[in-house]
């Protein structure tokens, strides 16, 4: 939880119409690293290592917005290790 990246998700459909979930990451290390500063991570890697995301509310579903509006989410204290990029 000590590293930030800008993630743009996409689903790549192969020739058999299978969806392969992959995530394009723009890394803060810059262009000196692999692929001009971009990396493609697998969905499994994302599930294992991504702990926290920030997303613009305009990209949320109605169901997700309802949860936020009903205050059904858990607000973490700032000192909680899951509440910040410590």
HTML snippet that shows the backbone in 3Dmol.js (N, CA, C, O; Angstrom):
<script src="https://3Dmol.org/build/3Dmol-min.js"></script>
<div id="view" style="width:600px;height:400px;position:relative"></div>
<script>
const pdb = `
ATOM      1  N   UNK A   1       0.818  -1.194   0.000  1.00  0.00           N
ATOM      2  CA  UNK A   1       0.000   0.000   0.000  1.00  0.00           C
ATOM      3  C   UNK A   1       0.860   1.255   0.000  1.00  0.00           C
ATOM      4  O   UNK A   1       0.416   2.317   0.437  1.00  0.00           O
ATOM      5  N   UNK A   2       2.066   1.137  -0.479  1.00  0.00           N
ATOM      6  CA  UNK A   2       2.952   2.289  -0.489  1.00  0.00           C
ATOM      7  C   UNK A   2       3.250   2.784  -1.896  1.00  0.00           C
ATOM      8  O   UNK A   2       4.183   3.563  -2.093  1.00  0.00           O
ATOM      9  N   UNK A   3       2.487   2.353  -2.851  1.00  0.00           N
ATOM     10  CA  UNK A   3       2.752   2.747  -4.232  1.00  0.00           C
ATOM     11  C   UNK A   3       1.440   3.077  -4.926  1.00  0.00           C
ATOM     12  O   UNK A   3       0.458   2.350  -4.779  1.00  0.00           O
ATOM     13  N   UNK A   4       1.420   4.156  -5.669  1.00  0.00           N
ATOM     14  CA  UNK A   4       0.211   4.556  -6.385  1.00  0.00           C
ATOM     15  C   UNK A   4       0.428   4.414  -7.891  1.00  0.00           C
ATOM     16  O   UNK A   4       1.516   4.664  -8.409  1.00  0.00           O
ATOM     17  N   UNK A   5      -0.638   4.006  -8.576  1.00  0.00           N
ATOM     18  CA  UNK A   5      -0.612   3.873 -10.027  1.00  0.00           C
ATOM     19  C   UNK A   5      -1.942   4.361 -10.571  1.00  0.00           C
ATOM     20  O   UNK A   5      -2.954   4.331  -9.870  1.00  0.00           O
ATOM     21  N   UNK A   6      -1.944   4.803 -11.796  1.00  0.00           N
ATOM     22  CA  UNK A   6      -3.185   5.174 -12.472  1.00  0.00           C
ATOM     23  C   UNK A   6      -3.618   3.966 -13.297  1.00  0.00           C
ATOM     24  O   UNK A   6      -2.887   3.513 -14.178  1.00  0.00           O
ATOM     25  N   UNK A   7      -4.796   3.454 -13.008  1.00  0.00           N
ATOM     26  CA  UNK A   7      -5.263   2.220 -13.651  1.00  0.00           C
ATOM     27  C   UNK A   7      -6.426   2.523 -14.589  1.00  0.00           C
ATOM     28  O   UNK A   7      -7.401   3.174 -14.212  1.00  0.00           O
ATOM     29  N   UNK A   8      -6.294   2.028 -15.835  1.00  0.00           N
ATOM     30  CA  UNK A   8      -7.414   2.074 -16.764  1.00  0.00           C
ATOM     31  C   UNK A   8      -7.755   0.642 -17.110  1.00  0.00           C
ATOM     32  O   UNK A   8      -6.939  -0.064 -17.702  1.00  0.00           O
ATOM     33  N   UNK A   9      -8.945   0.205 -16.749  1.00  0.00           N
ATOM     34  CA  UNK A   9      -9.327  -1.183 -16.961  1.00  0.00           C
ATOM     35  C   UNK A   9      -9.915  -1.397 -18.333  1.00  0.00           C
ATOM     36  O   UNK A   9     -10.546  -0.508 -18.906  1.00  0.00           O
ATOM     37  N   UNK A  10      -9.701  -2.575 -18.846  1.00  0.00           N
ATOM     38  CA  UNK A  10     -10.349  -2.943 -20.096  1.00  0.00           C
ATOM     39  C   UNK A  10     -10.509  -4.449 -20.148  1.00  0.00           C
ATOM     40  O   UNK A  10      -9.751  -5.186 -19.517  1.00  0.00           O
ATOM     41  N   UNK A  11     -11.469  -4.889 -20.881  1.00  0.00           N
ATOM     42  CA  UNK A  11     -11.697  -6.312 -21.114  1.00  0.00           C
ATOM     43  C   UNK A  11     -11.348  -6.597 -22.562  1.00  0.00           C
ATOM     44  O   UNK A  11     -11.954  -6.049 -23.482  1.00  0.00           O
ATOM     45  N   UNK A  12     -10.391  -7.438 -22.745  1.00  0.00           N
ATOM     46  CA  UNK A  12      -9.971  -7.817 -24.085  1.00  0.00           C
ATOM     47  C   UNK A  12     -10.702  -9.088 -24.480  1.00  0.00           C
ATOM     48  O   UNK A  12     -10.662 -10.078 -23.750  1.00  0.00           O
ATOM     49  N   UNK A  13     -11.364  -9.072 -25.618  1.00  0.00           N
ATOM     50  CA  UNK A  13     -12.091 -10.246 -26.099  1.00  0.00           C
ATOM     51  C   UNK A  13     -11.228 -10.948 -27.150  1.00  0.00           C
ATOM     52  O   UNK A  13     -10.820 -10.340 -28.139  1.00  0.00           O
ATOM     53  N   UNK A  14     -10.955 -12.245 -26.921  1.00  0.00           N
ATOM     54  CA  UNK A  14     -10.116 -12.977 -27.863  1.00  0.00           C
ATOM     55  C   UNK A  14     -10.941 -13.489 -29.046  1.00  0.00           C
ATOM     56  O   UNK A  14     -12.143 -13.237 -29.131  1.00  0.00           O
ATOM     57  N   UNK A  15     -10.289 -14.202 -29.947  1.00  0.00           N
ATOM     58  CA  UNK A  15     -10.951 -14.662 -31.169  1.00  0.00           C
ATOM     59  C   UNK A  15     -12.058 -15.681 -30.914  1.00  0.00           C
ATOM     60  O   UNK A  15     -12.863 -15.949 -31.806  1.00  0.00           O
ATOM     61  N   UNK A  16     -12.112 -16.254 -29.705  1.00  0.00           N
ATOM     62  CA  UNK A  16     -13.165 -17.200 -29.350  1.00  0.00           C
ATOM     63  C   UNK A  16     -14.267 -16.545 -28.520  1.00  0.00           C
ATOM     64  O   UNK A  16     -15.110 -17.236 -27.948  1.00  0.00           O
ATOM     65  N   UNK A  17     -14.262 -15.203 -28.453  1.00  0.00           N
ATOM     66  CA  UNK A  17     -15.222 -14.413 -27.681  1.00  0.00           C
ATOM     67  C   UNK A  17     -15.149 -14.674 -26.184  1.00  0.00           C
ATOM     68  O   UNK A  17     -16.142 -14.519 -25.473  1.00  0.00           O
ATOM     69  N   UNK A  18     -13.972 -15.069 -25.704  1.00  0.00           N
ATOM     70  CA  UNK A  18     -13.738 -15.169 -24.271  1.00  0.00           C
ATOM     71  C   UNK A  18     -13.258 -13.801 -23.775  1.00  0.00           C
ATOM     72  O   UNK A  18     -12.476 -13.128 -24.446  1.00  0.00           O
ATOM     73  N   UNK A  19     -13.725 -13.408 -22.616  1.00  0.00           N
ATOM     74  CA  UNK A  19     -13.272 -12.145 -22.051  1.00  0.00           C
ATOM     75  C   UNK A  19     -12.078 -12.422 -21.145  1.00  0.00           C
ATOM     76  O   UNK A  19     -12.172 -13.198 -20.194  1.00  0.00           O
ATOM     77  N   UNK A  20     -10.964 -11.782 -21.450  1.00  0.00           N
ATOM     78  CA  UNK A  20      -9.759 -11.897 -20.639  1.00  0.00           C
ATOM     79  C   UNK A  20      -9.604 -10.596 -19.864  1.00  0.00           C
ATOM     80  O   UNK A  20      -9.232  -9.574 -20.440  1.00  0.00           O
ATOM     81  N   UNK A  21      -9.878 -10.620 -18.593  1.00  0.00           N
ATOM     82  CA  UNK A  21      -9.773  -9.395 -17.816  1.00  0.00           C
ATOM     83  C   UNK A  21      -8.316  -9.024 -17.597  1.00  0.00           C
ATOM     84  O   UNK A  21      -7.532  -9.781 -17.025  1.00  0.00           O
ATOM     85  N   UNK A  22      -7.988  -7.843 -18.070  1.00  0.00           N
ATOM     86  CA  UNK A  22      -6.639  -7.316 -17.913  1.00  0.00           C
ATOM     87  C   UNK A  22      -6.768  -5.837 -17.588  1.00  0.00           C
ATOM     88  O   UNK A  22      -7.764  -5.197 -17.927  1.00  0.00           O
ATOM     89  N   UNK A  23      -5.768  -5.313 -16.940  1.00  0.00           N
ATOM     90  CA  UNK A  23      -5.771  -3.930 -16.497  1.00  0.00           C
ATOM     91  C   UNK A  23      -4.534  -3.229 -17.024  1.00  0.00           C
ATOM     92  O   UNK A  23      -3.421  -3.733 -16.872  1.00  0.00           O
ATOM     93  N   UNK A  24      -4.718  -2.078 -17.637  1.00  0.00           N
ATOM     94  CA  UNK A  24      -3.584  -1.272 -18.079  1.00  0.00           C
ATOM     95  C   UNK A  24      -3.224  -0.314 -16.946  1.00  0.00           C
ATOM     96  O   UNK A  24      -4.082   0.398 -16.423  1.00  0.00           O
ATOM     97  N   UNK A  25      -1.956  -0.308 -16.578  1.00  0.00           N
ATOM     98  CA  UNK A  25      -1.480   0.504 -15.470  1.00  0.00           C
ATOM     99  C   UNK A  25      -0.480   1.520 -15.993  1.00  0.00           C
ATOM    100  O   UNK A  25       0.487   1.169 -16.668  1.00  0.00           O
ATOM    101  N   UNK A  26      -0.727   2.785 -15.670  1.00  0.00           N
ATOM    102  CA  UNK A  26       0.282   3.813 -15.933  1.00  0.00           C
ATOM    103  C   UNK A  26       1.046   3.993 -14.637  1.00  0.00           C
ATOM    104  O   UNK A  26       0.510   4.486 -13.645  1.00  0.00           O
ATOM    105  N   UNK A  27       2.292   3.592 -14.659  1.00  0.00           N
ATOM    106  CA  UNK A  27       3.069   3.566 -13.431  1.00  0.00           C
ATOM    107  C   UNK A  27       3.734   4.908 -13.170  1.00  0.00           C
ATOM    108  O   UNK A  27       4.131   5.603 -14.106  1.00  0.00           O
ATOM    109  N   UNK A  28       3.853   5.266 -11.923  1.00  0.00           N
ATOM    110  CA  UNK A  28       4.486   6.534 -11.553  1.00  0.00           C
ATOM    111  C   UNK A  28       5.994   6.502 -11.753  1.00  0.00           C
ATOM    112  O   UNK A  28       6.651   7.534 -11.610  1.00  0.00           O
ATOM    113  N   UNK A  29       6.558   5.345 -12.081  1.00  0.00           N
ATOM    114  CA  UNK A  29       7.990   5.257 -12.330  1.00  0.00           C
ATOM    115  C   UNK A  29       8.379   5.978 -13.611  1.00  0.00           C
ATOM    116  O   UNK A  29       9.553   6.288 -13.816  1.00  0.00           O
ATOM    117  N   UNK A  30       7.410   6.245 -14.471  1.00  0.00           N
ATOM    118  CA  UNK A  30       7.674   6.980 -15.695  1.00  0.00           C
ATOM    119  C   UNK A  30       8.033   6.096 -16.871  1.00  0.00           C
ATOM    120  O   UNK A  30       7.935   4.871 -16.807  1.00  0.00           O
ATOM    121  N   UNK A  31       8.451   6.744 -17.945  1.00  0.00           N
ATOM    122  CA  UNK A  31       8.693   6.049 -19.202  1.00  0.00           C
ATOM    123  C   UNK A  31       9.967   5.222 -19.219  1.00  0.00           C
ATOM    124  O   UNK A  31      10.174   4.439 -20.146  1.00  0.00           O
ATOM    125  N   UNK A  32      10.822   5.373 -18.225  1.00  0.00           N
ATOM    126  CA  UNK A  32      12.074   4.616 -18.217  1.00  0.00           C
ATOM    127  C   UNK A  32      11.845   3.136 -17.939  1.00  0.00           C
ATOM    128  O   UNK A  32      12.710   2.309 -18.228  1.00  0.00           O
ATOM    129  N   UNK A  33      10.700   2.800 -17.388  1.00  0.00           N
ATOM    130  CA  UNK A  33      10.395   1.402 -17.102  1.00  0.00           C
ATOM    131  C   UNK A  33       9.695   0.756 -18.302  1.00  0.00           C
ATOM    132  O   UNK A  33       9.611   1.370 -19.366  1.00  0.00           O
ATOM    133  N   UNK A  34       9.202  -0.448 -18.150  1.00  0.00           N
ATOM    134  CA  UNK A  34       8.658  -1.234 -19.256  1.00  0.00           C
ATOM    135  C   UNK A  34       7.558  -0.522 -20.020  1.00  0.00           C
ATOM    136  O   UNK A  34       6.746   0.195 -19.435  1.00  0.00           O
ATOM    137  N   UNK A  35       7.535  -0.718 -21.303  1.00  0.00           N
ATOM    138  CA  UNK A  35       6.483  -0.272 -22.219  1.00  0.00           C
ATOM    139  C   UNK A  35       6.141   1.202 -22.054  1.00  0.00           C
ATOM    140  O   UNK A  35       4.971   1.567 -21.943  1.00  0.00           O
ATOM    141  N   UNK A  36       7.159   2.038 -22.037  1.00  0.00           N
ATOM    142  CA  UNK A  36       6.957   3.485 -21.942  1.00  0.00           C
ATOM    143  C   UNK A  36       6.162   3.898 -20.710  1.00  0.00           C
ATOM    144  O   UNK A  36       5.392   4.857 -20.759  1.00  0.00           O
ATOM    145  N   UNK A  37       6.345   3.185 -19.614  1.00  0.00           N
ATOM    146  CA  UNK A  37       5.674   3.540 -18.367  1.00  0.00           C
ATOM    147  C   UNK A  37       4.328   2.873 -18.166  1.00  0.00           C
ATOM    148  O   UNK A  37       3.636   3.159 -17.189  1.00  0.00           O
ATOM    149  N   UNK A  38       3.944   1.985 -19.080  1.00  0.00           N
ATOM    150  CA  UNK A  38       2.675   1.269 -18.946  1.00  0.00           C
ATOM    151  C   UNK A  38       2.939  -0.211 -18.702  1.00  0.00           C
ATOM    152  O   UNK A  38       3.974  -0.752 -19.090  1.00  0.00           O
ATOM    153  N   UNK A  39       1.991  -0.835 -18.061  1.00  0.00           N
ATOM    154  CA  UNK A  39       2.102  -2.249 -17.715  1.00  0.00           C
ATOM    155  C   UNK A  39       0.712  -2.857 -17.838  1.00  0.00           C
ATOM    156  O   UNK A  39      -0.279  -2.194 -17.531  1.00  0.00           O
ATOM    157  N   UNK A  40       0.623  -4.094 -18.276  1.00  0.00           N
ATOM    158  CA  UNK A  40      -0.650  -4.809 -18.321  1.00  0.00           C
ATOM    159  C   UNK A  40      -0.620  -5.854 -17.213  1.00  0.00           C
ATOM    160  O   UNK A  40       0.228  -6.746 -17.207  1.00  0.00           O
ATOM    161  N   UNK A  41      -1.563  -5.730 -16.272  1.00  0.00           N
ATOM    162  CA  UNK A  41      -1.624  -6.706 -15.184  1.00  0.00           C
ATOM    163  C   UNK A  41      -2.816  -7.619 -15.376  1.00  0.00           C
ATOM    164  O   UNK A  41      -3.842  -7.224 -15.929  1.00  0.00           O
ATOM    165  N   UNK A  42      -2.665  -8.834 -14.912  1.00  0.00           N
ATOM    166  CA  UNK A  42      -3.758  -9.794 -14.995  1.00  0.00           C
ATOM    167  C   UNK A  42      -4.806  -9.466 -13.938  1.00  0.00           C
ATOM    168  O   UNK A  42      -4.530  -8.755 -12.973  1.00  0.00           O
ATOM    169  N   UNK A  43      -5.988  -9.984 -14.130  1.00  0.00           N
ATOM    170  CA  UNK A  43      -7.060  -9.799 -13.166  1.00  0.00           C
ATOM    171  C   UNK A  43      -6.695 -10.462 -11.839  1.00  0.00           C
ATOM    172  O   UNK A  43      -7.057  -9.963 -10.773  1.00  0.00           O
ATOM    173  N   UNK A  44      -5.982 -11.583 -11.902  1.00  0.00           N
ATOM    174  CA  UNK A  44      -5.557 -12.273 -10.687  1.00  0.00           C
ATOM    175  C   UNK A  44      -4.594 -11.404  -9.883  1.00  0.00           C
ATOM    176  O   UNK A  44      -4.682 -11.351  -8.656  1.00  0.00           O
ATOM    177  N   UNK A  45      -3.667 -10.717 -10.574  1.00  0.00           N
ATOM    178  CA  UNK A  45      -2.723  -9.833  -9.894  1.00  0.00           C
ATOM    179  C   UNK A  45      -3.490  -8.684  -9.241  1.00  0.00           C
ATOM    180  O   UNK A  45      -3.221  -8.320  -8.096  1.00  0.00           O
ATOM    181  N   UNK A  46      -4.429  -8.125  -9.965  1.00  0.00           N
ATOM    182  CA  UNK A  46      -5.245  -7.029  -9.443  1.00  0.00           C
ATOM    183  C   UNK A  46      -5.964  -7.462  -8.172  1.00  0.00           C
ATOM    184  O   UNK A  46      -5.951  -6.745  -7.172  1.00  0.00           O
ATOM    185  N   UNK A  47      -6.596  -8.646  -8.211  1.00  0.00           N
ATOM    186  CA  UNK A  47      -7.327  -9.151  -7.037  1.00  0.00           C
ATOM    187  C   UNK A  47      -6.401  -9.349  -5.839  1.00  0.00           C
ATOM    188  O   UNK A  47      -6.805  -9.110  -4.701  1.00  0.00           O
ATOM    189  N   UNK A  48      -5.178  -9.779  -6.081  1.00  0.00           N
ATOM    190  CA  UNK A  48      -4.252 -10.096  -5.000  1.00  0.00           C
ATOM    191  C   UNK A  48      -3.598  -8.860  -4.380  1.00  0.00           C
ATOM    192  O   UNK A  48      -3.398  -8.810  -3.166  1.00  0.00           O
ATOM    193  N   UNK A  49      -3.266  -7.865  -5.202  1.00  0.00           N
ATOM    194  CA  UNK A  49      -2.407  -6.790  -4.712  1.00  0.00           C
ATOM    195  C   UNK A  49      -3.029  -5.401  -4.643  1.00  0.00           C
ATOM    196  O   UNK A  49      -2.460  -4.514  -4.008  1.00  0.00           O
ATOM    197  N   UNK A  50      -4.169  -5.188  -5.269  1.00  0.00           N
ATOM    198  CA  UNK A  50      -4.777  -3.852  -5.219  1.00  0.00           C
ATOM    199  C   UNK A  50      -5.680  -3.781  -3.994  1.00  0.00           C
ATOM    200  O   UNK A  50      -6.637  -4.545  -3.870  1.00  0.00           O
ATOM    201  N   UNK A  51      -5.365  -2.852  -3.089  1.00  0.00           N
ATOM    202  CA  UNK A  51      -6.083  -2.729  -1.831  1.00  0.00           C
ATOM    203  C   UNK A  51      -7.067  -1.561  -1.822  1.00  0.00           C
ATOM    204  O   UNK A  51      -8.045  -1.575  -1.075  1.00  0.00           O
ATOM    205  N   UNK A  52      -6.815  -0.581  -2.627  1.00  0.00           N
ATOM    206  CA  UNK A  52      -7.596   0.643  -2.536  1.00  0.00           C
ATOM    207  C   UNK A  52      -7.645   1.300  -3.912  1.00  0.00           C
ATOM    208  O   UNK A  52      -6.638   1.372  -4.616  1.00  0.00           O
ATOM    209  N   UNK A  53      -8.830   1.777  -4.283  1.00  0.00           N
ATOM    210  CA  UNK A  53      -8.964   2.509  -5.533  1.00  0.00           C
ATOM    211  C   UNK A  53      -9.783   3.772  -5.288  1.00  0.00           C
ATOM    212  O   UNK A  53     -10.571   3.848  -4.345  1.00  0.00           O
ATOM    213  N   UNK A  54      -9.583   4.742  -6.142  1.00  0.00           N
ATOM    214  CA  UNK A  54     -10.415   5.947  -6.147  1.00  0.00           C
ATOM    215  C   UNK A  54     -11.040   6.009  -7.530  1.00  0.00           C
ATOM    216  O   UNK A  54     -10.356   5.830  -8.538  1.00  0.00           O
ATOM    217  N   UNK A  55     -12.331   6.263  -7.575  1.00  0.00           N
ATOM    218  CA  UNK A  55     -13.032   6.291  -8.847  1.00  0.00           C
ATOM    219  C   UNK A  55     -14.038   7.427  -8.846  1.00  0.00           C
ATOM    220  O   UNK A  55     -14.695   7.686  -7.837  1.00  0.00           O
ATOM    221  N   UNK A  56     -14.153   8.093  -9.964  1.00  0.00           N
ATOM    222  CA  UNK A  56     -15.132   9.163 -10.113  1.00  0.00           C
ATOM    223  C   UNK A  56     -16.536   8.561 -10.027  1.00  0.00           C
ATOM    224  O   UNK A  56     -16.810   7.528 -10.640  1.00  0.00           O
ATOM    225  N   UNK A  57     -17.414   9.199  -9.276  1.00  0.00           N
ATOM    226  CA  UNK A  57     -18.768   8.673  -9.083  1.00  0.00           C
ATOM    227  C   UNK A  57     -19.534   8.505 -10.390  1.00  0.00           C
ATOM    228  O   UNK A  57     -20.465   7.703 -10.453  1.00  0.00           O
ATOM    229  N   UNK A  58     -19.167   9.238 -11.427  1.00  0.00           N
ATOM    230  CA  UNK A  58     -19.894   9.114 -12.691  1.00  0.00           C
ATOM    231  C   UNK A  58     -19.720   7.733 -13.323  1.00  0.00           C
ATOM    232  O   UNK A  58     -20.483   7.367 -14.218  1.00  0.00           O
ATOM    233  N   UNK A  59     -18.729   6.964 -12.872  1.00  0.00           N
ATOM    234  CA  UNK A  59     -18.503   5.625 -13.406  1.00  0.00           C
ATOM    235  C   UNK A  59     -19.145   4.526 -12.567  1.00  0.00           C
ATOM    236  O   UNK A  59     -19.031   3.349 -12.909  1.00  0.00           O
ATOM    237  N   UNK A  60     -19.813   4.887 -11.482  1.00  0.00           N
ATOM    238  CA  UNK A  60     -20.441   3.893 -10.613  1.00  0.00           C
ATOM    239  C   UNK A  60     -21.827   3.518 -11.124  1.00  0.00           C
ATOM    240  O   UNK A  60     -22.498   4.308 -11.788  1.00  0.00           O
ATOM    241  N   UNK A  61     -22.236   2.304 -10.800  1.00  0.00           N
ATOM    242  CA  UNK A  61     -23.575   1.849 -11.166  1.00  0.00           C
ATOM    243  C   UNK A  61     -24.593   2.474 -10.223  1.00  0.00           C
ATOM    244  O   UNK A  61     -24.225   3.026  -9.187  1.00  0.00           O
ATOM    245  N   UNK A  62     -25.859   2.389 -10.575  1.00  0.00           N
ATOM    246  CA  UNK A  62     -26.932   2.902  -9.713  1.00  0.00           C
ATOM    247  C   UNK A  62     -26.904   2.198  -8.363  1.00  0.00           C
ATOM    248  O   UNK A  62     -27.097   2.831  -7.325  1.00  0.00           O
ATOM    249  N   UNK A  63     -26.665   0.893  -8.375  1.00  0.00           N
ATOM    250  CA  UNK A  63     -26.610   0.125  -7.130  1.00  0.00           C
ATOM    251  C   UNK A  63     -25.478   0.625  -6.233  1.00  0.00           C
ATOM    252  O   UNK A  63     -25.670   0.778  -5.027  1.00  0.00           O
ATOM    253  N   UNK A  64     -24.316   0.879  -6.801  1.00  0.00           N
ATOM    254  CA  UNK A  64     -23.192   1.374  -6.023  1.00  0.00           C
ATOM    255  C   UNK A  64     -23.477   2.770  -5.467  1.00  0.00           C
ATOM    256  O   UNK A  64     -23.140   3.067  -4.321  1.00  0.00           O
ATOM    257  N   UNK A  65     -24.092   3.613  -6.271  1.00  0.00           N
ATOM    258  CA  UNK A  65     -24.450   4.951  -5.805  1.00  0.00           C
ATOM    259  C   UNK A  65     -25.474   4.888  -4.681  1.00  0.00           C
ATOM    260  O   UNK A  65     -25.403   5.673  -3.736  1.00  0.00           O
ATOM    261  N   UNK A  66     -26.427   3.964  -4.773  1.00  0.00           N
ATOM    262  CA  UNK A  66     -27.415   3.790  -3.703  1.00  0.00           C
ATOM    263  C   UNK A  66     -26.735   3.424  -2.387  1.00  0.00           C
ATOM    264  O   UNK A  66     -27.110   3.937  -1.333  1.00  0.00           O
ATOM    265  N   UNK A  67     -25.749   2.551  -2.441  1.00  0.00           N
ATOM    266  CA  UNK A  67     -25.023   2.149  -1.230  1.00  0.00           C
ATOM    267  C   UNK A  67     -24.332   3.359  -0.608  1.00  0.00           C
ATOM    268  O   UNK A  67     -24.394   3.560   0.605  1.00  0.00           O
ATOM    269  N   UNK A  68     -23.684   4.152  -1.430  1.00  0.00           N
ATOM    270  CA  UNK A  68     -22.996   5.341  -0.916  1.00  0.00           C
ATOM    271  C   UNK A  68     -24.004   6.332  -0.339  1.00  0.00           C
ATOM    272  O   UNK A  68     -23.781   6.890   0.735  1.00  0.00           O
ATOM    273  N   UNK A  69     -25.094   6.549  -1.039  1.00  0.00           N
ATOM    274  CA  UNK A  69     -26.091   7.521  -0.598  1.00  0.00           C
ATOM    275  C   UNK A  69     -26.818   7.086   0.664  1.00  0.00           C
ATOM    276  O   UNK A  69     -27.300   7.932   1.417  1.00  0.00           O
ATOM    277  N   UNK A  70     -26.907   5.789   0.910  1.00  0.00           N
ATOM    278  CA  UNK A  70     -27.565   5.278   2.120  1.00  0.00           C
ATOM    279  C   UNK A  70     -26.576   5.137   3.270  1.00  0.00           C
ATOM    280  O   UNK A  70     -26.933   4.646   4.341  1.00  0.00           O
ATOM    281  N   UNK A  71     -25.337   5.566   3.054  1.00  0.00           N
ATOM    282  CA  UNK A  71     -24.282   5.462   4.074  1.00  0.00           C
ATOM    283  C   UNK A  71     -24.082   4.033   4.547  1.00  0.00           C
ATOM    284  O   UNK A  71     -23.829   3.799   5.729  1.00  0.00           O
ATOM    285  N   UNK A  72     -24.192   3.072   3.632  1.00  0.00           N
ATOM    286  CA  UNK A  72     -23.968   1.673   3.975  1.00  0.00           C
ATOM    287  C   UNK A  72     -22.502   1.275   3.848  1.00  0.00           C
ATOM    288  O   UNK A  72     -22.148   0.108   4.019  1.00  0.00           O
ATOM    289  N   UNK A  73     -21.665   2.242   3.551  1.00  0.00           N
ATOM    290  CA  UNK A  73     -20.243   1.917   3.428  1.00  0.00           C
ATOM    291  C   UNK A  73     -19.554   2.119   4.773  1.00  0.00           C
ATOM    292  O   UNK A  73     -20.065   2.817   5.649  1.00  0.00           O
ATOM    293  N   UNK A  74     -18.405   1.507   4.920  1.00  0.00           N
ATOM    294  CA  UNK A  74     -17.634   1.606   6.145  1.00  0.00           C
ATOM    295  C   UNK A  74     -16.598   2.714   5.981  1.00  0.00           C
ATOM    296  O   UNK A  74     -15.780   2.673   5.062  1.00  0.00           O
ATOM    297  N   UNK A  75     -16.635   3.688   6.860  1.00  0.00           N
ATOM    298  CA  UNK A  75     -15.654   4.765   6.836  1.00  0.00           C
ATOM    299  C   UNK A  75     -14.513   4.378   7.776  1.00  0.00           C
ATOM    300  O   UNK A  75     -14.726   4.149   8.966  1.00  0.00           O
ATOM    301  N   UNK A  76     -13.315   4.309   7.230  1.00  0.00           N
ATOM    302  CA  UNK A  76     -12.146   3.929   8.018  1.00  0.00           C
ATOM    303  C   UNK A  76     -11.500   5.167   8.626  1.00  0.00           C
ATOM    304  O   UNK A  76     -11.487   6.238   8.019  1.00  0.00           O
ATOM    305  N   UNK A  77     -10.976   5.007   9.808  1.00  0.00           N
ATOM    306  CA  UNK A  77     -10.238   6.084  10.458  1.00  0.00           C
ATOM    307  C   UNK A  77      -8.965   6.361   9.665  1.00  0.00           C
ATOM    308  O   UNK A  77      -8.411   5.442   9.061  1.00  0.00           O
ATOM    309  N   UNK A  78      -8.484   7.614   9.652  1.00  0.00           N
ATOM    310  CA  UNK A  78      -7.284   7.940   8.849  1.00  0.00           C
ATOM    311  C   UNK A  78      -6.061   7.120   9.227  1.00  0.00           C
ATOM    312  O   UNK A  78      -5.200   6.887   8.378  1.00  0.00           O
ATOM    313  N   UNK A  79      -5.959   6.674  10.480  1.00  0.00           N
ATOM    314  CA  UNK A  79      -4.780   5.915  10.901  1.00  0.00           C
ATOM    315  C   UNK A  79      -4.904   4.425  10.604  1.00  0.00           C
ATOM    316  O   UNK A  79      -3.950   3.675  10.810  1.00  0.00           O
ATOM    317  N   UNK A  80      -6.061   3.987  10.127  1.00  0.00           N
ATOM    318  CA  UNK A  80      -6.237   2.588   9.743  1.00  0.00           C
ATOM    319  C   UNK A  80      -5.372   2.308   8.515  1.00  0.00           C
ATOM    320  O   UNK A  80      -5.437   3.069   7.550  1.00  0.00           O
ATOM    321  N   UNK A  81      -4.560   1.241   8.514  1.00  0.00           N
ATOM    322  CA  UNK A  81      -3.699   0.980   7.370  1.00  0.00           C
ATOM    323  C   UNK A  81      -4.464   0.784   6.058  1.00  0.00           C
ATOM    324  O   UNK A  81      -3.898   0.959   4.979  1.00  0.00           O
ATOM    325  N   UNK A  82      -5.735   0.426   6.145  1.00  0.00           N
ATOM    326  CA  UNK A  82      -6.522   0.285   4.914  1.00  0.00           C
ATOM    327  C   UNK A  82      -7.220   1.599   4.547  1.00  0.00           C
ATOM    328  O   UNK A  82      -7.933   1.660   3.545  1.00  0.00           O
ATOM    329  N   UNK A  83      -7.021   2.641   5.345  1.00  0.00           N
ATOM    330  CA  UNK A  83      -7.679   3.908   5.086  1.00  0.00           C
ATOM    331  C   UNK A  83      -6.799   4.935   4.425  1.00  0.00           C
ATOM    332  O   UNK A  83      -7.242   6.054   4.167  1.00  0.00           O
ATOM    333  N   UNK A  84      -5.563   4.582   4.144  1.00  0.00           N
ATOM    334  CA  UNK A  84      -4.646   5.521   3.484  1.00  0.00           C
ATOM    335  C   UNK A  84      -3.549   4.763   2.772  1.00  0.00           C
ATOM    336  O   UNK A  84      -3.342   3.572   3.007  1.00  0.00           O
ATOM    337  N   UNK A  85      -2.864   5.449   1.917  1.00  0.00           N
ATOM    338  CA  UNK A  85      -1.689   4.858   1.265  1.00  0.00           C
ATOM    339  C   UNK A  85      -0.467   5.164   2.126  1.00  0.00           C
ATOM    340  O   UNK A  85       0.446   5.872   1.700  1.00  0.00           O
ATOM    341  N   UNK A  86      -0.464   4.630   3.320  1.00  0.00           N
ATOM    342  CA  UNK A  86       0.532   4.917   4.356  1.00  0.00           C
ATOM    343  C   UNK A  86       1.935   5.027   3.823  1.00  0.00           C
ATOM    344  O   UNK A  86       2.869   5.266   4.589  1.00  0.00           O
TER     345      UNK A  86
END
`;
const viewer = $3Dmol.createViewer("view");
viewer.addModel(pdb, "pdb");
viewer.setStyle({}, {cartoon: {color: "spectrum"}});
viewer.zoomTo();
viewer.render();
</script>
